[in-house]
Amino acid sequence: MEKLKKTFTVFLVAALFSFALTGCLMSGKKEPLKVKKVSYLVITQSVNRAEFYVITDDRKVTQYSITPEGDKTYDYFAGELPPEDNYKITEYEIDEQSWESVVNELTRVDFMKLLEEFPPVNSDDGSTYYIQVETEDGIHKSGGYEAGFRKDPENRKFSDVRQCIAKALQKPE
Protein backbone atom coordinates (compact mmCIF):
# COMPACT_ATOMS: atom_id res chain seq x y z
CA MET A 1 0.00 0.00 0.00
CA GLU A 2 2.89 2.37 0.80
CA LYS A 3 4.36 1.75 -2.64
CA LEU A 4 1.04 2.66 -4.26
CA LYS A 5 0.92 5.97 -2.31
CA LYS A 6 4.47 6.85 -3.42
CA THR A 7 3.69 6.00 -7.04
CA PHE A 8 0.51 8.09 -6.92
CA THR A 9 2.38 11.02 -5.31
CA VAL A 10 5.14 10.90 -7.93
CA PHE A 11 2.55 10.75 -10.71
CA LEU A 12 0.60 13.68 -9.21
CA VAL A 13 3.75 15.83 -8.83
CA ALA A 14 4.83 14.99 -12.40
CA ALA A 15 1.38 15.91 -13.75
CA LEU A 16 1.34 19.23 -11.87
CA PHE A 17 4.87 20.04 -13.05
CA SER A 18 3.88 19.21 -16.62
CA PHE A 19 0.85 21.55 -16.49
CA ALA A 20 2.90 24.32 -14.92
CA LEU A 21 5.65 24.00 -17.53
CA THR A 22 3.11 24.03 -20.37
CA GLY A 23 1.52 27.17 -18.91
CA CYS A 24 4.89 28.92 -18.72
CA LEU A 25 5.77 28.03 -22.30
CA MET A 26 2.39 29.14 -23.63
CA SER A 27 2.37 32.44 -21.71
CA GLY A 28 5.48 33.63 -23.57
CA LYS A 29 3.81 33.22 -26.96
CA LYS A 30 1.84 36.21 -28.25
CA GLU A 31 -1.39 35.87 -30.14
CA PRO A 32 -0.91 37.32 -33.64
CA LEU A 33 -2.41 40.77 -34.12
CA LYS A 34 -5.65 40.75 -36.07
CA VAL A 35 -4.45 43.28 -38.62
CA LYS A 36 -7.01 44.77 -40.99
CA LYS A 37 -4.83 47.38 -42.70
CA VAL A 38 -1.22 48.58 -42.76
CA SER A 39 -0.36 52.01 -44.17
CA TYR A 40 3.26 52.92 -44.85
CA LEU A 41 4.57 56.37 -45.78
CA VAL A 42 8.05 57.30 -46.98
CA ILE A 43 8.81 60.95 -47.68
CA THR A 44 12.16 61.56 -49.34
CA GLN A 45 13.08 65.20 -48.85
CA SER A 46 16.00 65.31 -51.28
CA VAL A 47 13.87 64.35 -54.29
CA ASN A 48 10.58 65.90 -53.08
CA ARG A 49 8.73 62.61 -53.32
CA ALA A 50 6.34 60.60 -51.16
CA GLU A 51 5.42 56.95 -51.49
CA PHE A 52 2.28 55.95 -49.62
CA TYR A 53 1.19 52.33 -49.47
CA VAL A 54 -2.02 50.84 -48.12
CA ILE A 55 -2.07 47.07 -47.61
CA THR A 56 -5.35 45.45 -46.60
CA ASP A 57 -5.92 42.04 -45.02
CA ASP A 58 -7.04 40.67 -48.40
CA ARG A 59 -3.38 41.35 -49.41
CA LYS A 60 -4.24 44.12 -51.89
CA VAL A 61 -1.78 46.98 -52.14
CA THR A 62 -2.57 50.49 -53.30
CA GLN A 63 0.57 52.53 -53.93
CA TYR A 64 0.40 56.31 -54.27
CA SER A 65 3.52 57.84 -55.86
CA ILE A 66 3.18 61.49 -54.92
CA THR A 67 4.99 64.63 -55.96
CA PRO A 68 3.89 67.11 -53.28
CA GLU A 69 3.12 70.62 -54.42
CA GLY A 70 5.25 73.34 -52.85
CA ASP A 71 5.10 73.63 -49.10
CA LYS A 72 1.62 72.13 -48.76
CA THR A 73 1.26 69.15 -46.46
CA TYR A 74 -1.36 66.43 -46.55
CA ASP A 75 -2.54 63.87 -44.03
CA TYR A 76 -2.25 60.84 -46.29
CA PHE A 77 -3.43 58.56 -43.47
CA ALA A 78 -6.73 60.50 -43.36
CA GLY A 79 -7.13 60.17 -47.14
CA GLU A 80 -5.88 63.66 -48.07
CA LEU A 81 -4.09 63.81 -51.42
CA PRO A 82 -2.81 66.59 -53.66
CA PRO A 83 -4.53 67.27 -56.99
CA GLU A 84 -4.72 64.19 -59.23
CA ASP A 85 -1.94 65.33 -61.56
CA ASN A 86 0.48 65.19 -58.58
CA TYR A 87 0.21 61.45 -57.93
CA LYS A 88 -0.02 58.11 -59.67
CA ILE A 89 -1.84 55.06 -58.29
CA THR A 90 -0.59 51.50 -58.76
CA GLU A 91 -2.47 48.48 -57.46
CA TYR A 92 -1.18 44.96 -56.98
CA GLU A 93 -1.28 42.05 -54.53
CA ILE A 94 1.27 40.55 -52.22
CA ASP A 95 1.41 36.83 -51.52
CA GLU A 96 0.08 35.28 -48.33
CA GLN A 97 3.56 34.56 -46.98
CA SER A 98 4.50 38.26 -47.28
CA TRP A 99 1.32 39.33 -45.47
CA GLU A 100 1.91 36.76 -42.71
CA SER A 101 5.52 37.97 -42.34
CA VAL A 102 4.31 41.54 -41.82
CA VAL A 103 1.66 40.47 -39.27
CA ASN A 104 4.17 38.28 -37.42
CA GLU A 105 6.74 41.09 -37.29
CA LEU A 106 4.16 43.59 -36.04
CA THR A 107 3.21 41.09 -33.34
CA ARG A 108 6.81 40.24 -32.43
CA VAL A 109 7.86 43.85 -31.83
CA ASP A 110 4.57 44.71 -30.09
CA PHE A 111 4.00 47.49 -32.65
CA MET A 112 0.85 48.83 -31.00
CA LYS A 113 3.04 50.00 -28.08
CA LEU A 114 5.86 51.66 -30.07
CA LEU A 115 6.50 55.38 -29.76
CA GLU A 116 4.06 57.50 -31.72
CA GLU A 117 6.73 60.04 -32.72
CA PHE A 118 10.45 59.29 -32.76
CA PRO A 119 12.83 62.12 -31.89
CA PRO A 120 14.47 63.53 -35.04
CA VAL A 121 17.99 62.55 -36.03
CA ASN A 122 20.44 65.36 -36.75
CA SER A 123 20.55 65.00 -40.50
CA ASP A 124 19.52 67.23 -43.38
CA ASP A 125 19.00 64.76 -46.20
CA GLY A 126 17.15 61.87 -44.60
CA SER A 127 13.69 60.47 -45.12
CA THR A 128 10.58 60.44 -42.99
CA TYR A 129 8.88 57.12 -42.26
CA TYR A 130 5.47 56.43 -40.74
CA ILE A 131 3.61 53.18 -40.28
CA GLN A 132 -0.02 53.00 -39.23
CA VAL A 133 -1.62 49.69 -38.25
CA GLU A 134 -5.33 49.14 -37.94
CA THR A 135 -6.45 46.08 -35.97
CA GLU A 136 -9.81 44.90 -34.68
CA ASP A 137 -8.92 46.62 -31.40
CA GLY A 138 -7.72 50.01 -32.64
CA ILE A 139 -5.31 52.10 -34.71
CA HIS A 140 -1.70 52.97 -33.90
CA LYS A 141 0.70 55.15 -35.91
CA SER A 142 4.43 55.33 -35.29
CA GLY A 143 7.34 57.03 -37.04
CA GLY A 144 9.09 60.29 -37.72
CA TYR A 145 12.10 61.80 -39.44
CA GLU A 146 14.69 59.05 -39.88
CA ALA A 147 12.64 56.78 -37.58
CA GLY A 148 14.40 53.47 -37.05
CA PHE A 149 17.93 54.75 -37.59
CA ARG A 150 19.13 54.94 -34.00
CA LYS A 151 20.49 52.01 -32.04
CA ASP A 152 18.01 51.98 -29.12
CA PRO A 153 15.46 49.12 -28.83
CA GLU A 154 12.46 51.21 -29.95
CA ASN A 155 14.25 52.33 -33.13
CA ARG A 156 15.42 48.79 -33.84
CA LYS A 157 11.86 47.48 -33.54
CA PHE A 158 10.55 50.17 -35.87
CA SER A 159 13.38 49.44 -38.31
CA ASP A 160 12.59 45.71 -38.28
CA VAL A 161 8.93 46.40 -39.13
CA ARG A 162 9.84 48.98 -41.79
CA GLN A 163 12.24 46.58 -43.49
CA CYS A 164 9.72 43.74 -43.35
CA ILE A 165 7.03 45.91 -44.94
CA ALA A 166 9.44 47.17 -47.62
CA LYS A 167 10.37 43.58 -48.47
CA ALA A 168 6.70 42.53 -48.65
CA LEU A 169 5.91 45.47 -50.96
CA GLN A 170 8.40 44.48 -53.62
CA LYS A 171 6.27 44.11 -56.72
CA PRO A 172 6.06 40.69 -58.34
CA GLU A 173 8.07 40.40 -61.53
PyMOL commands that set and color helices and strands:
alter all, ss='L'
color gray80, all
select helices_A, chain A and resi 2-27+45-47+76-78+84-86+96-108+111-113+153-168
alter helices_A, ss='H'
color red, helices_A
select strands_A, chain A and resi 35-44+49-56+60-66+87-93+127-135+139-145
alter strands_A, ss='S'
color yellow, strands_A
deselect
rebuild
show_as cartoon
